[in-house]
Amino acid sequence: MYESSVVGGAGAGVAVLPVTGLSIGWQLVLAATLIVGGLALLRLAPRVRRRRG
């Protein structure tokens, strides 16, 4: 699960993360969903209109 050089010490300075089972494709889908949801919330928020004067 973990590389011995990462657990033992600094090694070459490159940490190897364990595989979590969530592929990069699903992470991109999740990121796009969060962005679209945030934009939808911005559209629902009332706009503040400032008077000129």
N, C-alpha and C positions, 0 to 999 in steps of 0.2 A: 504494500500500500504506500509506504513512504520509502524514498531513496535513503540508503544508509548514510550518504554524505550530507544530506540535509539534516537528518536527525543527529548525527554525530558532531557536526560543527558547521562552520561557514562554508566549507567546501570551495567551490569555484565561484561562489557568490550568486549562483542561479538556484532558486528554490523550485522544486518540482511539486506541484499541487496534486493531491490525490484526485482521482476521477470521481465526480459526484453523480454521474449518470445523466446530467442535464446537458444536452448537446447545444452547440452554438446556434443552431437553427431555432430551437425553442427559446433561447435567450433573446434572439433578434425579434421573434414574434412577441415576446413579453415586453421588450423595450418599445416596439411600435405601438402596442396596445396602451402602454402607459402614456406615451406621447399624445396619441389620439384622444385618450380620456382627459388629459390635462388641457388640451385645446378645446374640448367640449365644455369643460368647466369654465374656461376663460370666456367662452361665448355666452354662457349663462349668467355670468357676473354682470351686475349693472355698471354701466359706464358713467364716470364722473364727468359732467360737462361744466367747464369753468366759464364764467361770464367775462366778456371782454369789457374793460372799462376802466 
